[in-house]
Amino acid sequence: MDIRQMRYFIAIAEEKNITAAANRLHMSQPPLSLQLKQMEEELGVMLVERNGKRLELTDKGKVLYRHALNIVHSLEEVKNELQETDEGRKGNLSIGINTLSVPEFPDWIEHFHAAYPLVYLRVVQNDSAYLSELVKNRLIELALIRLPLPNRDVNYLHLYNEPFVFVCRNQGEESITIEEISTFPLILPSTEGLGSFNIIHEAFSREQLPLNVVCECSDMKVLMELVSSGIGSTIVPKSVFQSYGHSSLFAREIKDSVLKSSVGLIWLKQHYLSQPAKHFIDLIKEQLCLVEGSSE
């Protein structure tokens, strides 16, 4: 089984359909079906189960998919490290960004692309825990996440802290206390593994206050729509409200609160870091210095 077949199998596993996988690989369906059959015969196992036109990985297929991803990615790393030219002005850069978003990210990408137009960018959005695992498994190189940090196998560059705000449909006073918030039904941003979820729970536990959670939602646009519909209020980092808040919603400062969101950039410890990744880190540091300088 060669690297080409591994790429074929990755496409089949992700598309779950031979025709869609063939289109993605820019080849016709019959040769791809033949390649899948040859892989199963060579390995002596069944890799997929057919349910009409849809394909589902068997347990053995899932094992192969996981290893194929690592092997193909490792090969790409070797190629990048050996073939990088022009001091990092060419190559690939994969970046993860937290589901809660980082408002400055589009500007950072714009600046980076203007400086390094030949670098191919791949952006993955998910929660912090998942992105941390992708970095650990070398499936992406950098990730913008929110603390608490899910694993300790990474380097962490702290970018900034920002306060949480209370978001509701009714305009009230400019600020509110955690004790007052405890009387509201809440829609929490997210699910297990997302930093903000844990920060909110810990803050209420510290104050020995009840947390009346009626719903959890990891999609910020949907979350704001749920708040707008009147199901409940929410607590989110200020930038999230600025990015996703509706005109019908109001954000209130939380008085005397330890509810802070810490944003940082991570990459794998003791591991080769590509020149494009180094350039992106330097660019972020430069942009942060500009912001700090303008605020003085």
C-alpha positions in Angstrom: 0.0 0.0 0.0 1.6 3.3 -1.1 1.1 7.0 -0.2 -1.1 7.5 -3.2 -3.6 4.8 -2.1 -3.6 6.4 1.4 -4.7 9.7 -0.1 -7.4 7.8 -2.0 -8.6 6.1 1.2 -8.7 9.4 3.1 -10.9 10.9 0.4 -13.2 7.9 0.5 -13.4 8.0 4.3 -14.2 11.7 4.4 -16.6 11.9 1.5 -18.4 8.5 2.3 -19.2 8.2 -1.3 -17.1 6.8 -4.2 -18.4 9.3 -6.7 -17.8 12.3 -4.4 -14.3 11.0 -3.5 -13.5 10.5 -7.2 -14.6 14.1 -8.0 -12.5 15.4 -5.1 -9.5 13.5 -6.5 -10.1 14.6 -10.1 -10.4 11.0 -11.3 -13.2 8.7 -12.6 -15.2 6.4 -10.3 -14.2 2.9 -11.6 -10.4 3.3 -11.0 -11.1 4.5 -7.5 -13.5 1.6 -6.8 -10.8 -0.7 -8.0 -8.1 0.9 -5.8 -10.4 0.4 -2.8 -10.9 -3.3 -3.7 -7.2 -3.8 -4.1 -6.5 -2.2 -0.7 -9.0 -4.5 1.0 -7.5 -7.5 -0.8 -3.9 -6.5 0.1 -4.7 -6.0 3.8 -7.1 -8.9 4.0 -9.8 -6.9 5.8 -13.0 -5.1 4.9 -12.5 -1.4 5.2 -15.9 0.0 4.4 -19.5 -1.2 4.6 -21.9 -0.2 1.8 -25.3 1.2 2.6 -26.7 2.1 -0.8 -24.4 4.8 -2.3 -23.2 5.7 1.2 -20.0 4.1 2.6 -19.3 3.7 6.3 -15.9 2.8 7.7 -15.6 -0.5 9.5 -13.5 -0.6 12.8 -10.5 -1.6 10.7 -11.2 1.1 8.2 -11.2 3.7 11.1 -7.8 2.4 12.2 -6.4 2.8 8.7 -8.0 6.2 8.3 -6.3 7.5 11.5 -2.9 6.2 10.5 -3.2 7.3 6.9 -3.9 10.9 8.1 -0.8 10.8 10.3 1.4 9.3 7.6 0.2 11.7 4.8 0.6 14.7 7.2 4.1 13.5 8.3 5.1 13.2 4.6 3.9 16.7 4.0 6.0 17.9 7.0 9.1 16.3 5.5 8.4 17.8 2.1 7.9 21.2 3.6 11.0 21.0 5.7 13.2 19.8 2.8 11.7 21.9 0.1 11.0 25.2 1.8 12.5 28.0 -0.2 12.7 31.8 -0.2 12.9 31.9 3.6 9.3 30.7 4.2 7.7 32.6 1.4 6.3 29.4 0.0 4.8 26.4 1.7 1.6 25.4 3.6 0.2 26.7 6.9 -2.7 25.1 8.8 -4.3 27.1 11.5 -7.1 26.3 13.9 -9.4 28.9 15.4 -11.7 28.5 18.4 -15.4 28.3 17.8 -16.0 31.4 19.8 -14.0 33.3 17.2 -11.1 35.8 17.5 -12.3 39.1 15.9 -8.7 40.1 14.9 -8.2 36.9 13.0 -9.4 38.0 9.5 -7.1 41.1 9.7 -4.1 38.9 10.8 -4.8 36.6 7.8 -5.1 39.5 5.5 -1.7 40.9 6.6 -0.1 37.5 6.4 -1.4 36.8 2.9 -0.3 40.2 1.7 3.3 39.5 3.0 3.4 35.8 1.9 0.9 35.4 -1.0 2.5 32.0 -2.1 1.8 30.3 1.3 -1.3 28.1 1.0 -3.5 28.6 4.1 -5.8 26.0 5.7 -8.1 27.2 8.4 -10.0 24.8 10.8 -12.7 26.0 13.2 -13.6 24.0 16.3 -13.5 24.1 20.1 -10.3 24.6 22.0 -10.0 21.0 23.3 -10.4 19.5 19.8 -7.9 22.0 18.2 -5.4 21.2 20.9 -5.6 17.6 20.0 -5.2 18.4 16.3 -2.0 20.3 17.2 -0.8 17.4 19.4 -1.4 14.9 16.6 0.3 17.2 14.0 -2.9 17.6 11.9 -2.6 21.4 12.2 0.4 23.5 13.1 -1.0 26.4 15.0 -4.2 27.1 16.9 -5.9 30.1 18.4 -7.7 28.8 21.6 -9.2 30.1 24.8 -8.0 28.9 28.2 -8.1 26.7 30.2 -5.5 24.9 28.1 -6.7 21.3 27.4 -3.2 19.7 27.2 0.4 20.5 28.2 2.3 19.2 25.2 2.1 22.6 23.5 3.8 26.0 23.6 1.5 28.8 24.5 1.7 32.4 23.5 -0.7 34.5 25.5 -2.4 37.2 23.4 -4.9 39.0 25.6 -7.6 38.8 28.2 -11.2 40.0 27.7 -14.2 40.2 30.0 -17.4 38.2 29.7 -20.7 40.0 29.2 -24.3 39.1 30.1 -26.5 39.1 27.0 -30.3 39.3 27.0 -33.3 40.7 25.1 -34.2 43.4 27.5 -32.2 46.6 27.9 -31.6 47.3 31.6 -28.8 48.9 33.6 -25.4 49.0 32.1 -24.1 46.4 34.6 -25.3 43.3 36.5 -23.9 41.1 39.2 -23.3 37.3 39.1 -25.8 37.0 41.9 -28.5 38.7 39.7 -27.5 36.5 36.7 -28.1 33.4 38.8 -31.8 34.1 38.7 -32.0 34.0 34.9 -32.4 30.9 32.7 -29.2 30.6 30.7 -28.0 29.2 27.4 -24.3 28.4 27.9 -21.8 28.8 25.1 -20.9 25.3 24.4 -20.3 21.8 25.5 -17.8 19.8 27.4 -14.2 20.7 26.5 -14.8 24.3 25.6 -12.9 26.7 27.9 -15.7 29.2 28.4 -18.1 26.5 29.6 -15.7 25.6 32.4 -14.8 29.2 33.3 -18.5 30.1 33.8 -19.2 27.0 36.0 -16.1 27.7 38.1 -17.1 31.3 38.7 -20.6 30.4 39.9 -19.3 27.6 42.1 -16.7 29.9 43.7 -19.5 32.3 44.6 -21.7 29.3 45.7 -24.5 30.5 43.4 -26.8 28.3 41.3 -26.4 28.2 37.5 -29.8 27.8 35.8 -28.8 26.3 32.5 -31.6 25.5 30.2 -29.6 24.9 27.0 -26.0 24.5 25.7 -25.0 25.6 22.2 -21.5 25.5 20.5 -22.5 27.5 17.5 -22.5 31.2 18.4 -24.8 32.4 15.6 -27.4 29.8 16.7 -26.8 30.7 20.4 -27.6 34.4 19.7 -30.7 33.4 17.8 -31.9 31.3 20.7 -31.3 34.2 23.1 -33.2 36.5 20.7 -36.1 34.1 20.6 -36.5 34.4 24.4 -35.5 30.9 25.5 -32.8 32.3 27.9 -30.0 34.8 28.3 -26.3 34.0 28.0 -22.8 34.8 29.1 -20.1 35.1 26.5 -16.7 36.9 25.9 -17.3 40.5 24.8 -15.8 39.9 21.4 -18.3 37.1 20.7 -21.2 39.5 21.3 -19.5 42.0 19.0 -19.2 39.4 16.3 -22.5 37.6 16.6 -24.9 39.8 18.6 -28.2 40.8 17.1 -29.5 44.4 17.1 -32.4 43.1 19.3 -29.9 42.0 22.0 -28.2 43.9 24.7 -24.8 43.3 26.5 -24.3 44.2 30.1 -21.0 44.4 32.0 -20.7 41.9 34.8 -19.8 43.7 38.1 -16.8 42.6 40.2 -16.4 39.5 38.1 -13.5 37.1 37.7 -15.1 36.0 34.4 -12.3 36.6 32.0 -11.4 34.8 28.7 -7.8 34.3 27.9 -6.9 34.0 24.2 -3.6 32.4 23.1 -1.8 30.8 20.2 -0.4 27.2 20.6 2.0 24.9 18.7 3.6 21.6 19.5 6.6 21.5 21.9 9.9 20.2 20.7 8.7 19.9 17.1 9.8 21.3 13.8 7.9 24.6 13.2 7.7 25.7 9.5 8.9 29.1 8.4 5.4 30.2 7.5 4.3 29.3 11.0 7.2 31.3 12.5 6.3 34.2 10.2 2.6 34.1 11.4 3.7 34.1 15.1 6.0 37.1 14.4 3.2 38.9 12.6 0.8 38.4 15.6 3.4 39.7 18.0 3.9 42.7 15.8 0.2 43.4 15.6 -0.2 43.1 19.3 2.6 45.5 19.9 0.9 48.0 17.5 -2.3 47.7 19.5 -0.6 48.2 22.8 1.3 51.2 21.4 -1.8 52.9 20.1 -3.6 52.4 23.5 -0.9 54.2 25.5 
